[in-house]
Amino acid sequence: MVKLTVNGLDHNLDVPDEMPLLWAIRDVVGLTGTKFGCGIAACGACTVHLDGVAVRSCQTSAKDAVGKKVTTIEGLNGGQPHALQVAWVAEQVPQCGYCQSGQIMQAASLLAKNPDPTKDEIVAHMDGNLCRCMTYGRIQKAIIRAAADMRAKSGS
C-alpha cells in the first residue's frame, strides 16, 4: 500500500512500490493530464511537481513520492486556471498539445523560483522538455507573458 497526496487529496493505492508515479497518477488515481512520452525521462511530457520541484514521473517511483505533495496539471492552481495556462491560450502555444502539460509544469517550477526570468534562463530551465511541433518560441513568449501577469497581480 502506497499513500500519496495528489493535488491535496490523500490516496491509499494498492500498487507496487516500484510502480512509476506516472502510472499511479494516470491509471490508479485517474488523472490523465500527465502524459507518457518516452518512459526514460528524456522528453518531459510526464512532468509533475514533488513538493514544488519538477520531476519526471515516468522515472520516479510511487514509493519515492510518499510523504511529499504531488501536484499534477489538474491541481496546478487549485483547479483554477494558472497564469501559464491563460498565457498558453493567449499565445496560441499548442498545436498537437501532447507535451503541453509537462511544459506548463516545468515552466511553473521556474516561475515559482524566479518571477522575472530572462529568455536565456527560460531556455535553460525548459531544456529537456521536448515539443514535436517545435512551438518553442511561443512557449517562451507564454512564459514571459505569464511571469509579467503574475508580477502585476502580486504588485511586484
Steps between C-alpha positions, in 0.01 A plus 500: 500500500635839397352819644527796264379857536404612151367853448424523871304175522628186673489173308576154638611305195541126482796514261857370505751743654696497173204603284586822317317796648368573149297179493383540859370848412345406166378143544418483870416856607342571159664834419594480134642848440850369567615331179725206417756607244820301496519305827868594552465854641630654177196688366326661798142412404454332838622793713327548835607676819618327815496757778515769233795353310450389140570126458449246226227272629590218260828446688380588851362206695174526688698418815725803443193727508375377839492784752533764229243722333441387143358768273377420151376732228147452635599642839754759392301800622249334727279412204490860372678600179863581575654811339704264282189325373342836417819614325521170309161573346575868438827417323340210309773263618349156444487332166456131575506584873647170616803647678324803640418380851865408553613830351268696729606305808868559419434871442302528825798369695714772340256781580464379859876556544553791262208738438688696232712260296702612199456323168831319557385382844175376346682313226739340751220399739278359226784305338399136497129562452449404139230624264462304178309793348793735569295771675798604712477869403136515605577307820763760590259787423231338714738460794607864473134607479397285798792631707396859426136423580597332827723793601223749416250301704733484799595868470869424448 
